[in-house]
């Protein structure tokens, strides 16, 4: 389930407050290019917890 553009416009990285973008195909994630963290998307819901984020 894709994330709506309207939601992407207001979502911000919880760590640096920067804009995030959707990356990936079959298993998309939200990426923050400023602090280089990836947040999982599970069942169409972004899991934006700093403790669960992965660096890239």
N, C-alpha and C positions, 0 to 999 in steps of 0.2 A: 504494500500500500504506500503510494508516494506521499510525501509531505506537501501540503498546499503551499503555493507561492506566498500567500498572505501570511502564513505562519512563519515561513523562512525570513520574511522581511522584518519580523519582530523578535525572532530568536537571537540571543546573544550568548557567547561563551560565558559560562559562569566564572571562569578564572580571570579573564582579561577584559571581558565585556565587548570583545570584537565580534564582527559578523561571522557567521558560519555558513558553510556550503555543503551540499549533498555530494558525496563522492561514492563511486563503486556502482556495480551493476546488480548482481544477484543478491548481494548482502551489503546494501548501502549503509554508509555511516555519515555523520556530520563531522566536518573537519573545521578546525579553527586554524587558519594559516598564520595568525599572529603568534600564538603560543604553541603551535604544533601539537595540538591534542585532537584525538578522534573520539567521538561519542557514538555509542551503538544506537541503532534504531531497532526496536523489537516490536513486532506487530504494528508497525506504523507509528510507534511512539518513541520519540527521542529520549534516551536515558542520559540526561545531562548532569551527571554526578561527577565531580572532579575525581573522587576516589576510584571510580570505575573507568575513567578515560584512559586511553592509550596514547603514547607519544608516537610520532612518525617522523 
